[in-house]
Amino acid sequence: MSAGGMTVGGPGPRGAILVVEDDADIRSLLSTVLTGAGFAVNTVASGEAAVELMRREQPVLVLLDIRLPGLSGYEVCRWLRERFRDVVPIVFMSAERKESFDRAAGLMLGADDYLMKPFLNEELLARIRGLLRRTVPTPRLLAENLTARELEVLRLLAGGLTQADIANQLLISGKTVGTHIEHILMKLDVPSRAQAVAVAYRENLVEPNGAAPVGPWSTRRVPPTFGSTAVPPATLRLSGQTKSARSG
């Protein structure tokens, strides 16, 4: 795997474009074109390597060759859609010109676009920028990537509990709580806990309805204060449904 460049004047979302291409020359050319346009890039040569990388890091977009050794582009596309739903755009690349069935199959699996090799650099960049403009993750989409435990911690933060309070409530260490909070900030793309709580309220991820919290912390209610404004207890909501937190 090779990686290139920092995002300079890029499309907005943080992260890298993942190029999945078994031809080393094409892989190198795509990396050069994309980094030259200000994108961060990761490249891999097989479907298996793509899946392994995406288990650790969510790309902002995937350029995916269809004919790959091992896992095909279709299989990678199916796996990616199951893991990230529609958050990550997928662009299939193919060198075969009589591939109407394959193109239809790719689009049915959830691909967002299709490029026939060889293609112009300008066309590639225009397609990528267009897709990224339409798919910049919203706070709600980012929040849907939180684990059950992270949602639980976010709910308690919104309820005004300190890191030590949360550790006591969930019977975990303060260090573990800190790690969960770091993951929450990263996934919500915000720099502070206060902003994470603000996003949670703004996007209706928590509801200030005054109901008693559900779970082991129900006997302890801390009236939080941000500045001079009291914030009532919160009930976590995800995708429009009330969700009680469970241990992760």
Backbone as JSON, one array per atom type, in Angstrom:
{
  "sequence": "MSAGGMTVGGPGPRGAILVVEDDADIRSLLSTVLTGAGFAVNTVASGEAAVELMRREQPVLVLLDIRLPGLSGYEVCRWLRERFRDVVPIVFMSAERKESFDRAAGLMLGADDYLMKPFLNEELLARIRGLLRRTVPTPRLLAENLTARELEVLRLLAGGLTQADIANQLLISGKTVGTHIEHILMKLDVPSRAQAVAVAYRENLVEPNGAAPVGPWSTRRVPPTFGSTAVPPATLRLSGQTKSARSG",
  "N": [[0.84, -1.19, 0.0], [0.5, 2.22, -0.76], [0.64, 5.62, 0.22], [-0.36, 8.98, -0.32], [0.22, 12.48, -0.01], [-1.25, 15.43, 1.55], [-4.49, 16.79, 2.21], [-5.09, 19.55, 0.37], [-6.77, 22.39, -0.16], [-8.89, 20.79, -0.84], [-11.94, 18.82, -1.32], [-13.41, 19.07, 1.02], [-14.48, 17.06, 3.09], [-12.65, 15.25, 5.58], [-10.03, 12.81, 5.28], [-9.06, 10.05, 3.12], [-9.01, 9.34, -0.41], [-9.59, 6.14, -1.63], [-7.87, 4.08, -3.76], [-8.39, 1.26, -5.61], [-6.77, -0.92, -7.4], [-5.29, -3.24, -9.53], [-3.31, -2.95, -11.45], [-0.14, -1.75, -11.52], [0.95, 0.51, -12.82], [-1.3, 2.06, -13.55], [-2.32, 2.47, -11.02], [-0.3, 4.03, -9.84], [-0.39, 6.26, -11.53], [-3.0, 7.26, -11.06], [-2.75, 7.92, -8.36], [-0.86, 9.99, -8.53], [-2.27, 11.92, -10.06], [-4.47, 12.47, -8.39], [-3.3, 13.31, -5.92], [-1.99, 15.51, -6.9], [-4.16, 17.13, -7.36], [-4.86, 17.85, -4.86], [-5.91, 15.95, -3.12], [-5.87, 13.56, -0.45], [-4.53, 10.29, -0.63], [-4.91, 6.76, -0.63], [-3.6, 3.7, -1.81], [-4.27, 0.42, -3.0], [-3.73, -2.99, -4.1], [-5.47, -5.1, -4.35], [-8.69, -6.69, -3.72], [-8.9, -7.84, -1.18], [-6.93, -6.45, 0.27], [-8.06, -3.94, 0.19], [-10.4, -4.26, 1.75], [-9.23, -4.9, 4.2], [-7.88, -2.5, 4.79], [-10.05, -0.73, 4.94], [-11.35, -1.64, 7.17], [-9.99, -0.42, 9.16], [-9.93, 2.27, 8.53], [-12.05, 4.76, 7.34], [-12.68, 5.59, 4.06], [-13.05, 8.61, 2.02], [-14.0, 8.36, -0.49], [-14.17, 5.77, -2.97], [-12.27, 4.52, -5.57], [-12.73, 1.96, -7.69], [-11.56, -0.84, -9.2], [-13.0, -3.3, -11.37], [-12.19, -5.89, -12.21], [-10.36, -7.71, -10.26], [-7.68, -9.43, -8.55], [-8.47, -12.25, -6.51], [-10.88, -11.19, -4.25], [-13.5, -9.74, -6.07], [-14.26, -6.56, -7.66], [-17.01, -6.19, -7.41], [-17.64, -7.73, -5.15], [-16.2, -6.37, -3.19], [-17.55, -3.94, -3.3], [-20.1, -4.72, -2.39], [-19.47, -5.49, 0.24], [-18.55, -3.04, 1.23], [-20.84, -1.43, 1.09], [-22.47, -2.72, 2.94], [-21.07, -2.19, 5.25], [-20.65, 0.64, 5.43], [-22.97, 1.71, 4.47], [-24.57, 4.2, 2.56], [-22.73, 6.19, 2.81], [-20.12, 6.39, 1.82], [-18.97, 7.22, -1.32], [-18.79, 5.26, -4.34], [-16.87, 4.59, -7.15], [-16.81, 2.76, -9.99], [-14.28, 1.3, -12.06], [-13.44, 0.29, -15.32], [-11.86, -1.61, -17.92], [-13.0, -2.86, -20.02], [-14.99, -2.63, -22.88], [-17.39, -3.72, -23.68], [-19.43, -4.17, -21.65], [-22.0, -3.94, -20.58], [-23.78, -5.4, -18.98], [-22.22, -5.87, -16.71], [-21.87, -3.26, -15.86], [-24.49, -2.49, -15.19], [-24.91, -4.34, -13.13], [-23.04, -3.47, -11.26], [-24.03, -0.91, -10.61], [-26.46, -1.64, -9.5], [-25.57, -2.9, -7.22], [-24.82, -0.78, -5.71], [-22.96, 1.1, -6.56], [-21.89, 4.45, -7.3], [-21.04, 5.72, -9.58], [-19.45, 5.28, -12.82], [-16.59, 4.6, -14.66], [-15.01, 4.34, -17.78], [-12.02, 2.91, -18.78], [-9.53, 4.01, -21.13], [-9.66, 7.11, -19.3], [-10.13, 10.68, -19.19], [-8.09, 12.82, -17.2], [-9.3, 15.15, -16.29], [-12.01, 14.52, -16.45], [-12.19, 12.47, -14.56], [-11.53, 13.89, -12.16], [-13.61, 15.75, -12.12], [-15.86, 14.1, -11.81], [-15.32, 12.98, -9.29], [-15.25, 15.27, -7.6], [-17.86, 16.16, -7.91], [-19.32, 14.02, -6.77], [-18.37, 14.09, -4.12], [-19.27, 16.58, -3.29], [-21.95, 16.05, -3.04], [-22.06, 14.17, -1.08], [-20.95, 14.85, 1.38], [-20.49, 13.98, 4.69], [-23.17, 14.32, 6.97], [-23.72, 15.52, 10.36], [-25.57, 13.69, 11.5], [-25.28, 11.37, 9.9], [-22.62, 10.81, 10.46], [-22.87, 10.31, 13.17], [-24.27, 7.94, 13.14], [-22.35, 6.08, 12.83], [-21.34, 5.65, 15.3], [-20.57, 3.45, 18.01], [-22.57, 1.3, 20.18], [-21.7, 1.66, 22.82], [-20.34, 4.1, 22.6], [-22.46, 5.78, 21.94], [-23.82, 5.61, 24.33], [-22.02, 6.86, 26.06], [-22.02, 9.42, 24.91], [-24.64, 10.19, 25.42], [-24.59, 10.37, 28.22], [-22.71, 12.4, 28.51], [-24.2, 14.47, 27.38], [-26.07, 14.6, 29.34], [-24.71, 15.91, 31.31], [-22.77, 14.68, 32.9], [-19.53, 14.18, 34.33], [-16.28, 13.0, 33.18], [-15.29, 11.24, 35.13], [-17.67, 10.66, 36.5], [-19.07, 9.29, 34.49], [-17.44, 7.06, 34.16], [-17.84, 5.81, 36.64], [-20.59, 5.28, 36.5], [-20.77, 3.49, 34.33], [-19.1, 1.52, 35.09], [-16.44, 1.31, 34.21], [-13.02, 2.18, 33.38], [-11.64, 5.5, 33.85], [-9.84, 6.13, 31.86], [-10.69, 4.52, 29.76], [-13.18, 5.68, 29.26], [-12.26, 8.16, 28.37], [-11.06, 7.37, 25.97], [-13.32, 6.53, 24.52], [-14.6, 9.01, 24.3], [-12.77, 10.4, 22.72], [-13.07, 8.95, 20.33], [-15.73, 9.58, 19.75], [-15.56, 12.36, 19.27], [-13.92, 12.33, 17.03], [-15.5, 10.89, 15.18], [-17.77, 12.49, 14.99], [-16.59, 14.66, 13.97], [-15.76, 16.98, 15.38], [-14.12, 19.38, 17.57], [-14.34, 19.45, 20.37], [-15.83, 18.42, 23.54], [-18.06, 19.91, 24.29], [-18.96, 20.82, 21.81], [-19.62, 18.39, 20.66], [-21.82, 17.65, 22.22], [-23.48, 19.77, 21.52], [-23.9, 19.23, 18.8], [-25.27, 16.83, 19.09], [-27.7, 17.67, 20.26], [-28.58, 19.53, 18.32], [-28.94, 17.98, 16.05], [-30.95, 16.38, 16.85], [-30.22, 14.03, 18.13], [-30.23, 13.62, 20.77], [-32.86, 14.09, 23.1], [-34.26, 16.66, 24.88], [-36.34, 15.93, 26.97], [-37.0, 15.7, 29.59], [-37.55, 13.25, 30.74], [-36.98, 10.46, 32.95], [-33.72, 9.08, 32.98], [-32.81, 5.99, 31.35], [-31.49, 2.99, 32.54], [-28.47, 1.96, 34.33], [-27.73, 4.36, 35.48], [-29.98, 5.63, 36.34], [-30.74, 6.36, 38.89], [-29.33, 8.53, 39.5], [-29.2, 11.84, 38.81], [-27.81, 14.49, 37.24], [-28.0, 17.88, 37.13], [-27.02, 19.49, 34.38], [-24.94, 22.3, 33.48], [-24.26, 24.63, 31.06], [-22.45, 27.33, 30.65], [-24.7, 29.71, 31.61], [-26.99, 28.37, 31.23], [-29.24, 25.9, 31.97], [-29.33, 22.47, 31.12], [-31.7, 20.09, 30.38], [-32.21, 16.59, 31.36], [-31.31, 14.01, 28.99], [-32.6, 12.01, 26.34], [-31.38, 9.52, 24.34], [-31.53, 9.54, 20.83], [-31.65, 7.9, 17.71], [-31.61, 7.89, 14.26], [-34.26, 8.78, 14.24], [-35.58, 7.24, 16.15], [-36.17, 6.45, 19.55], [-33.55, 5.29, 21.56], [-32.38, 3.1, 23.87], [-29.39, 3.02, 25.73], [-26.92, 0.48, 25.58], [-24.53, -1.76, 27.01], [-21.35, -1.8, 25.45]],
  "CA": [[0.0, 0.0, 0.0], [1.2, 3.49, -0.73], [-0.23, 6.74, 0.54], [0.25, 10.2, -0.79], [-0.32, 13.82, 0.05], [-2.21, 15.98, 2.49], [-5.56, 17.46, 1.49], [-4.84, 20.98, 0.28], [-7.81, 22.95, -1.01], [-9.66, 19.66, -1.33], [-13.38, 18.93, -1.42], [-14.08, 19.37, 2.28], [-14.4, 16.03, 4.12], [-11.32, 14.77, 5.89], [-9.84, 11.42, 4.94], [-8.38, 9.8, 1.86], [-9.61, 8.55, -1.48], [-8.97, 4.82, -1.74], [-7.76, 3.55, -5.12], [-8.24, -0.2, -5.6], [-6.39, -1.19, -8.79], [-4.18, -4.2, -9.53], [-2.28, -2.52, -12.39], [0.73, -0.83, -10.79], [1.12, 1.77, -13.55], [-2.53, 2.84, -13.4], [-2.4, 2.84, -9.61], [0.64, 5.13, -9.63], [-0.89, 7.43, -12.26], [-4.15, 7.8, -10.34], [-2.25, 8.55, -7.14], [-0.23, 11.25, -8.92], [-3.31, 12.86, -10.48], [-5.31, 12.85, -7.25], [-2.53, 14.11, -4.97], [-1.76, 16.79, -7.56], [-5.39, 17.92, -7.25], [-5.06, 18.21, -3.47], [-6.56, 14.9, -2.34], [-5.09, 12.51, 0.19], [-4.8, 9.06, -1.39], [-4.37, 5.45, -0.3], [-3.75, 2.78, -2.93], [-4.07, -1.01, -2.74], [-3.7, -3.75, -5.35], [-6.41, -6.23, -4.33], [-9.9, -6.51, -2.94], [-8.63, -8.2, 0.21], [-6.2, -5.35, 0.89], [-9.01, -2.84, 0.35], [-11.25, -4.55, 2.91], [-8.39, -4.81, 5.4], [-7.64, -1.09, 5.07], [-11.3, -0.06, 5.31], [-11.72, -2.02, 8.53], [-9.29, 0.5, 10.06], [-10.03, 3.67, 8.12], [-13.13, 5.01, 6.39], [-12.29, 6.51, 2.99], [-14.09, 9.56, 1.62], [-14.49, 7.88, -1.79], [-13.41, 4.61, -3.43], [-12.13, 4.21, -7.0], [-12.7, 0.51, -7.55], [-11.49, -1.65, -10.42], [-13.91, -4.45, -11.31], [-11.44, -7.14, -12.34], [-9.29, -7.74, -9.27], [-7.34, -10.77, -8.06], [-9.16, -12.56, -5.25], [-12.19, -10.54, -4.19], [-13.77, -8.87, -7.21], [-14.78, -5.24, -7.32], [-18.4, -6.33, -6.98], [-17.66, -8.23, -3.77], [-15.75, -5.27, -2.34], [-18.65, -2.98, -3.28], [-21.15, -5.26, -1.52], [-18.97, -5.4, 1.62], [-18.47, -1.64, 1.61], [-22.2, -0.93, 1.32], [-22.96, -3.29, 4.19], [-20.36, -1.59, 6.39], [-20.78, 2.1, 5.48], [-24.22, 2.11, 3.83], [-24.38, 5.08, 1.4], [-21.91, 7.33, 3.21], [-18.89, 6.44, 1.02], [-19.22, 7.05, -2.75], [-18.01, 4.24, -5.03], [-16.77, 4.75, -8.6], [-16.22, 1.6, -10.64], [-13.43, 1.52, -13.24], [-13.35, -0.92, -16.13], [-11.17, -1.47, -19.2], [-13.75, -3.58, -21.04], [-15.96, -1.74, -23.49], [-18.66, -4.42, -23.89], [-19.66, -4.62, -20.29], [-23.23, -3.3, -20.13], [-24.33, -6.18, -17.88], [-21.4, -5.61, -15.53], [-22.15, -1.9, -15.4], [-25.79, -2.53, -14.51], [-24.74, -5.08, -11.88], [-22.33, -2.6, -10.32], [-24.93, 0.14, -10.13], [-27.46, -2.27, -8.63], [-24.92, -3.21, -5.94], [-24.68, 0.44, -4.93], [-21.95, 2.03, -7.08], [-22.44, 5.77, -7.6], [-20.63, 6.16, -10.92], [-18.76, 4.26, -13.61], [-15.65, 5.19, -15.61], [-14.41, 3.39, -18.7], [-10.62, 3.2, -19.08], [-8.87, 5.14, -20.45], [-10.5, 8.29, -19.13], [-9.37, 11.91, -19.03], [-7.89, 13.24, -15.81], [-10.29, 16.18, -15.96], [-13.29, 13.85, -16.23], [-12.08, 11.79, -13.27], [-11.6, 14.86, -11.07], [-14.95, 16.35, -12.1], [-16.78, 13.11, -11.23], [-15.02, 12.86, -7.86], [-15.68, 16.48, -6.89], [-19.31, 16.17, -7.9], [-19.8, 13.05, -5.78], [-18.04, 14.54, -2.77], [-20.17, 17.69, -2.93], [-23.28, 15.51, -2.7], [-22.01, 13.15, -0.02], [-20.25, 15.27, 2.6], [-21.27, 13.41, 5.78], [-23.82, 15.2, 7.93], [-23.51, 15.01, 11.72], [-26.38, 12.51, 11.78], [-24.65, 10.21, 9.27], [-21.43, 10.5, 11.23], [-23.28, 9.74, 14.45], [-24.74, 6.57, 12.95], [-21.19, 5.2, 12.9], [-20.96, 5.45, 16.7], [-20.94, 2.17, 18.61], [-23.56, 1.4, 21.25], [-21.04, 2.23, 24.0], [-20.08, 5.52, 22.34], [-23.75, 6.45, 22.06], [-24.1, 5.65, 25.76], [-21.16, 7.91, 26.63], [-22.52, 10.7, 24.41], [-25.87, 10.48, 26.16], [-24.23, 10.79, 29.56], [-22.11, 13.72, 28.36], [-25.3, 15.41, 27.18], [-26.74, 14.73, 30.62], [-23.92, 16.74, 32.19], [-21.85, 13.93, 33.75], [-18.1, 14.32, 34.07], [-15.63, 11.76, 32.76], [-15.25, 10.35, 36.3], [-19.05, 10.2, 36.73], [-19.41, 8.3, 33.46], [-16.7, 5.84, 34.49], [-18.52, 5.17, 37.76], [-21.89, 4.78, 36.06], [-20.63, 2.37, 33.4], [-18.18, 0.54, 35.69], [-15.23, 1.19, 33.39], [-11.99, 3.12, 33.83], [-11.68, 6.83, 33.28], [-9.07, 6.1, 30.62], [-11.56, 3.95, 28.72], [-14.15, 6.73, 28.92], [-11.55, 9.14, 27.55], [-10.9, 6.81, 24.63], [-14.63, 6.62, 23.87], [-14.86, 10.41, 23.97], [-11.92, 10.71, 21.56], [-13.7, 8.36, 19.16], [-16.93, 10.36, 19.47], [-15.15, 13.63, 18.66], [-13.41, 12.03, 15.69], [-16.59, 10.46, 14.3], [-18.65, 13.63, 14.77], [-15.77, 15.68, 13.32], [-15.8, 18.19, 16.19], [-12.9, 19.44, 18.37], [-14.52, 19.51, 21.82], [-17.0, 17.73, 24.09], [-19.21, 20.81, 24.23], [-19.48, 20.82, 20.45], [-20.26, 17.09, 20.44], [-23.14, 17.74, 22.84], [-24.27, 20.69, 20.7], [-24.31, 18.48, 17.61], [-26.27, 15.84, 19.5], [-28.98, 18.36, 20.42], [-28.99, 20.17, 17.07], [-29.36, 16.95, 15.09], [-31.99, 15.56, 17.5], [-29.7, 12.75, 18.58], [-30.72, 13.53, 22.14], [-34.1, 14.85, 23.24], [-34.41, 17.21, 26.24], [-37.76, 15.77, 27.28], [-37.21, 15.65, 31.03], [-37.84, 11.89, 31.21], [-35.92, 9.84, 33.74], [-32.83, 8.26, 32.18], [-33.0, 4.55, 31.43], [-30.21, 2.3, 32.69], [-27.92, 1.92, 35.68], [-27.53, 5.7, 36.0], [-31.3, 6.24, 36.52], [-30.91, 6.87, 40.25], [-28.49, 9.71, 39.7], [-29.45, 12.82, 37.77], [-26.99, 15.67, 37.49], [-28.48, 18.97, 36.28], [-25.84, 20.09, 33.76], [-25.0, 23.71, 33.17], [-23.3, 25.11, 30.09], [-22.59, 28.75, 30.85], [-25.75, 29.95, 32.59], [-28.2, 27.71, 30.75], [-29.38, 24.51, 32.41], [-29.74, 21.55, 30.08], [-32.43, 18.99, 31.02], [-31.73, 15.26, 31.02], [-31.5, 13.72, 27.57], [-32.85, 10.65, 25.9], [-30.68, 9.34, 23.07], [-32.32, 9.11, 19.69], [-30.85, 7.6, 16.54], [-32.44, 7.63, 13.08], [-35.65, 9.08, 14.5], [-36.17, 6.36, 17.13], [-35.53, 6.48, 20.86], [-32.7, 4.11, 21.7], [-31.75, 2.99, 25.18], [-28.0, 2.62, 25.56], [-26.52, -0.81, 26.13], [-23.08, -1.91, 27.15], [-20.73, -2.21, 24.22]],
  "C": [[0.88, 1.23, 0.0], [0.2, 4.57, -0.44], [0.43, 8.0, 0.07], [-0.52, 11.42, -0.38], [-1.21, 14.15, 1.22], [-3.29, 16.66, 1.66], [-5.33, 18.96, 1.54], [-5.87, 21.57, -0.68], [-8.69, 21.87, -1.61], [-11.15, 19.9, -1.23], [-14.09, 19.19, -0.11], [-13.93, 18.28, 3.31], [-12.98, 15.57, 4.33], [-11.24, 13.28, 5.57], [-9.26, 11.29, 3.55], [-9.3, 9.11, 0.86], [-8.86, 7.23, -1.54], [-9.03, 4.37, -3.19], [-7.49, 2.06, -5.03], [-8.02, -0.64, -7.04], [-5.18, -2.12, -8.8], [-3.08, -3.84, -10.5], [-1.43, -1.44, -11.73], [0.89, 0.51, -11.48], [-0.11, 2.66, -13.41], [-2.67, 3.33, -11.96], [-1.51, 4.05, -9.32], [0.14, 6.4, -10.31], [-2.06, 8.08, -11.53], [-3.71, 8.51, -9.06], [-1.63, 9.91, -7.45], [-1.27, 12.31, -9.28], [-4.1, 13.37, -9.27], [-4.55, 13.69, -6.23], [-2.21, 15.48, -5.57], [-2.96, 17.72, -7.49], [-5.72, 18.26, -5.8], [-5.74, 17.18, -2.61], [-5.51, 14.05, -1.63], [-5.5, 11.19, -0.44], [-4.16, 7.86, -0.7], [-4.57, 4.55, -1.5], [-3.48, 1.35, -2.47], [-4.26, -1.76, -4.05], [-4.7, -4.89, -5.39], [-7.63, -5.91, -3.5], [-9.69, -6.81, -1.47], [-7.91, -7.07, 0.94], [-7.12, -4.15, 1.11], [-9.88, -3.04, 1.58], [-10.46, -4.4, 4.2], [-8.16, -3.35, 5.79], [-8.91, -0.41, 5.57], [-11.84, -0.51, 6.65], [-11.1, -1.06, 9.54], [-9.58, 1.97, 9.77], [-11.14, 3.83, 7.1], [-12.66, 5.98, 5.33], [-13.4, 7.52, 2.72], [-14.72, 9.16, 0.3], [-13.61, 6.71, -2.2], [-13.45, 4.55, -4.95], [-11.83, 2.73, -7.09], [-12.67, -0.17, -8.91], [-12.41, -2.86, -10.27], [-13.13, -5.76, -11.28], [-10.23, -7.11, -11.42], [-8.93, -9.17, -8.94], [-8.01, -11.03, -6.72], [-10.56, -11.99, -5.26], [-12.37, -9.61, -5.38], [-14.23, -7.5, -6.73], [-16.21, -5.29, -6.84], [-18.48, -6.78, -5.52], [-17.21, -7.15, -2.79], [-16.86, -4.23, -2.19], [-19.75, -3.44, -2.33], [-20.73, -5.14, -0.04], [-18.99, -3.95, 2.1], [-19.85, -1.07, 1.9], [-22.79, -1.48, 2.62], [-22.33, -2.6, 5.39], [-20.67, -0.1, 6.53], [-22.08, 2.62, 4.9], [-23.91, 3.03, 2.64], [-23.47, 6.26, 1.7], [-20.7, 7.5, 2.29], [-19.23, 6.23, -0.46], [-18.28, 6.02, -3.36], [-18.05, 4.53, -6.52], [-16.09, 3.52, -9.17], [-15.38, 2.03, -11.83], [-13.33, 0.21, -14.0], [-12.64, -0.63, -17.44], [-11.94, -2.13, -20.33], [-14.89, -2.72, -21.56], [-17.31, -2.41, -23.73], [-19.08, -5.04, -22.57], [-20.95, -4.04, -19.72], [-23.85, -4.06, -18.96], [-23.56, -5.92, -16.6], [-21.68, -4.22, -14.97], [-23.47, -1.86, -14.64], [-25.67, -3.24, -13.16], [-24.06, -4.21, -10.84], [-23.23, -1.52, -9.75], [-26.0, -0.43, -9.2], [-26.87, -2.61, -7.26], [-24.68, -1.96, -5.1], [-23.58, 1.37, -5.4], [-22.63, 3.35, -7.45], [-22.11, 6.24, -9.0], [-19.78, 5.07, -11.55], [-17.87, 4.97, -14.61], [-15.05, 4.09, -16.47], [-12.96, 3.82, -18.98], [-10.41, 3.14, -20.59], [-9.83, 6.33, -20.34], [-9.6, 9.5, -18.9], [-9.24, 12.26, -17.55], [-8.95, 14.24, -15.38], [-11.65, 15.56, -15.68], [-13.29, 13.15, -14.87], [-12.26, 12.77, -12.12], [-12.98, 15.5, -10.97], [-15.95, 15.39, -11.47], [-16.58, 13.02, -9.71], [-15.53, 14.07, -7.09], [-17.2, 16.56, -6.82], [-19.89, 15.22, -6.86], [-19.54, 13.53, -4.35], [-18.89, 15.73, -2.34], [-21.52, 17.17, -2.47], [-23.25, 14.62, -1.47], [-21.15, 13.55, 1.17], [-21.07, 14.78, 3.79], [-21.89, 14.47, 6.68], [-23.52, 14.69, 9.33], [-24.33, 13.76, 12.02], [-25.75, 11.27, 11.16], [-23.39, 9.81, 10.03], [-21.8, 9.82, 12.54], [-23.74, 8.3, 14.31], [-23.58, 5.57, 12.93], [-20.7, 4.99, 14.33], [-21.39, 4.06, 17.17], [-21.98, 2.39, 19.71], [-22.94, 2.04, 22.5], [-20.76, 3.72, 23.8], [-21.36, 6.34, 22.43], [-24.13, 6.62, 23.53], [-23.3, 6.78, 26.42], [-21.64, 9.29, 26.18], [-23.77, 11.12, 25.16], [-25.55, 11.0, 27.57], [-23.52, 12.14, 29.54], [-23.2, 14.78, 28.21], [-26.1, 15.61, 28.45], [-25.93, 15.47, 31.66], [-22.94, 16.0, 33.08], [-20.41, 14.2, 33.34], [-17.54, 12.97, 33.61], [-15.58, 10.76, 33.91], [-16.64, 9.8, 36.61], [-19.42, 9.08, 35.76], [-18.71, 6.98, 33.75], [-17.39, 5.08, 35.63], [-19.85, 4.56, 37.33], [-21.77, 3.52, 35.22], [-19.68, 1.29, 33.91], [-16.99, 0.25, 34.78], [-14.24, 2.24, 33.87], [-12.18, 4.48, 33.18], [-10.92, 6.91, 31.97], [-9.91, 5.56, 29.47], [-12.62, 4.96, 28.29], [-13.49, 7.78, 28.02], [-11.36, 8.66, 26.13], [-12.21, 6.87, 23.86], [-14.93, 8.06, 23.44], [-14.02, 10.84, 22.77], [-12.55, 10.18, 20.28], [-14.96, 9.14, 18.76], [-16.57, 11.66, 18.76], [-14.67, 13.41, 17.23], [-14.56, 11.71, 14.73], [-17.59, 11.58, 14.02], [-17.93, 14.79, 14.11], [-15.88, 17.02, 14.05], [-14.59, 18.18, 17.13], [-13.1, 19.34, 19.87], [-15.78, 18.76, 22.24], [-18.24, 18.61, 24.0], [-19.82, 20.84, 22.84], [-20.14, 19.49, 20.11], [-21.67, 17.09, 21.02], [-24.04, 18.66, 22.02], [-24.77, 20.01, 19.43], [-25.41, 17.5, 17.96], [-27.65, 16.48, 19.65], [-29.48, 18.92, 19.08], [-29.54, 19.17, 16.07], [-30.4, 16.0, 15.68], [-31.51, 14.16, 17.84], [-30.03, 12.53, 20.05], [-31.91, 14.46, 22.26], [-34.26, 15.35, 24.67], [-35.87, 17.15, 26.68], [-38.04, 15.66, 28.78], [-37.52, 14.28, 31.58], [-36.67, 11.35, 32.0], [-35.04, 9.0, 32.85], [-33.11, 6.78, 32.39], [-31.64, 3.89, 31.59], [-29.69, 2.41, 34.1], [-27.71, 3.29, 36.3], [-28.86, 6.37, 36.39], [-31.51, 6.81, 37.92], [-30.11, 8.14, 40.49], [-28.71, 10.66, 38.54], [-28.7, 14.09, 38.12], [-27.49, 16.78, 36.6], [-27.3, 19.71, 35.67], [-26.04, 21.57, 33.5], [-23.89, 24.04, 32.19], [-23.44, 26.63, 30.09], [-23.63, 28.98, 31.94], [-27.03, 29.23, 32.24], [-28.24, 26.27, 31.2], [-29.9, 23.67, 31.27], [-30.44, 20.38, 30.73], [-31.88, 17.65, 30.61], [-32.12, 14.89, 29.6], [-31.79, 12.26, 27.34], [-32.25, 10.5, 24.52], [-31.63, 8.9, 21.99], [-31.39, 8.92, 18.5], [-31.79, 7.23, 15.42], [-33.92, 7.79, 13.4], [-36.31, 8.2, 15.54], [-35.43, 6.49, 18.44], [-34.79, 5.19, 21.07], [-32.11, 4.1, 23.08], [-30.37, 2.43, 25.0], [-27.77, 1.27, 26.21], [-25.0, -0.86, 26.21], [-22.51, -2.39, 25.85], [-19.54, -3.09, 24.48]]
}
